[in-house]
Amino acid sequence: MSGLFGVITEKPCATDLFYGTDYHSHLGTRRAGLSTIDNGRMHLNIHNIENTQFKTKFSTDIHEMLGSKGIGVISDTDAQPIVCNSHLGRFAVSTVSRINNIDELEQLCLSRNQQFTELSMGSTNPSELIALLVTQGKDFADGIRNVYEHVRGSVSFLILTNEGIIAARDRLGRTPLTVGRRDNDYAVASESHSYVNLGFTTQYHIQPGEAVLITHDGIHQLVAPGEQMQICSFLWIYYGFPCVEYEDINAEEVRYRLGEAMGKNDDVEADYVSGIPDSGVGMALGYAMGRGIPYKRGILKYTPTWARSFMPVNQEARNLVAKMKLIPSRKMLEGKEVVFCDDSIVRGTQLRDQTRMLYANGVKRIHIRISCPPLLHGCDFLNFSTSKTDRELITRRVIEELEGGQIRNLEAYRDETSKEYATMVETIRKTIGVDTLKFNSLDTVCDAIGLPKCKLCTHCFDGSSFGN
């Protein structure tokens, strides 16, 4: 994932841009960038943030970022924003994208005598590719339609021009963009919580396939929205900061409802329920209410320094981060039977190691409750799973084992009423070494979010998707 933030103010925008972009730090840990424009002159700063927090790298840069308009990005891909000069004028662009046909589009651009210069990672920079596709249009609106027509996967992006900020949401709306207003100032963001403390109030949710130009005069539509939506359901389950709202639906409320539904339908006896920080906490609070048992913190996250453990590409590094960031509270665990709630199980290695740590600290029995269904498919639309092929998922490894070395009969493993599903869950339970294991159903996820399934991307659970 990555996170976008843009702001237009009546005064210099650097401080708002700095804090608004920083509030997206939970979405990426590789690179970050800021760009402002001042009377046609672009100011750009990009830093590697893999080993240093965003604020540390950019705290001195903001004094050089002149102008009343700017965009920022926390990125898990290549360096951005990208600054271009073309027949459309000078502009900067930042993206949240997963472009599955990037090689094909690269050849398309080269065949039209365009060139790529941002090759620092050894491959085409997705943001530069989007910029080139935009410049193939006769104007920005035409160029954005060109992006939607050609990209397979997903892409939402911000374009900074001397006139204002253009915000374009993915054709099927998999990644959101929200506009906030503060008097005559505007902010646009991937995560709506990012502008709340800056005094902005949500005014508009950009629709799937829609592009708008945001200026001091307001919000002006450039490209009308499409008729379909497939917003990522995992936004509410895991990605989003708890107080974020997508489509006016609060992430923490969804997590609470997922836990409450699980608790009402569970029969396990336990001393208390605990959330595995951070994204398991909301579910655990709901589970405590639904099941009627206390919520206590048996395991805590050391928040000052440790990032989300899915971010590092190297598995050994991920495991180390997962181990070091969570600290068991031994006195709370000794001799206790505890329900632990978490958002999902991907590879299973972190949960297995956490289980061993909990038993080593004296817990008597461990019951794991997962807010979503088993993940059976890698994501084709967001960069959350670029390092997670289908084969890396614990479900795929288990199915391959159960099916004699082949991946087959997936439909049966998706059906929570089937013997295949029960056998898969039991095998996962034994693999991670807990006493009981349960997942929520896909119907429960849809009910908790409050959108019909046809408007949600649930590809990682059931393999379904439409469009590109």
Buried (B, 14 or more C-beta within 10 A) or exposed (E): BBBBBBBBBEEBBBBBBBBBBBBBBBBBBBBBBBBBBBEEEBBBBBBEBEEEBBBEBBEEBBEEBBBBBBBBBBBBBBBBBBBBEBEBEBBBBBBBBBBBBBEEBBEBBEEEEBEBEBEEEEBBBBBBBBBBBBBBBEEBBBBBBBBBEBBBBBBBBBBBBBBBBBBBBBBBBBBBBBBBBBEEBBBBBBBBBBBBEBEBEBBBBBBBBBBBBBBBEBBEEBBEBBEBBBBBBBBBBBBBBBEBBBBEBBBBBBBBBBBBBBBEEBEBEBBBBBBBBBBBBBBBBBBBBBBEBEBBBBBBBEEEEBBBBBBBEEEEEBBBBBBEBBBBBEEBBEEBBBBBBBBBBBBBBBBBBBBEBBBEBBBBBBBBBBBBBBBBBBBBBBBBBBBBEBEBBBBBBBBBEBBEEEBEEBEBBBEBEBEBBEBBBEBBBEBBBBBBBBBBBBEBBBBBBEBEBEBBBBBBBBBBBEBB
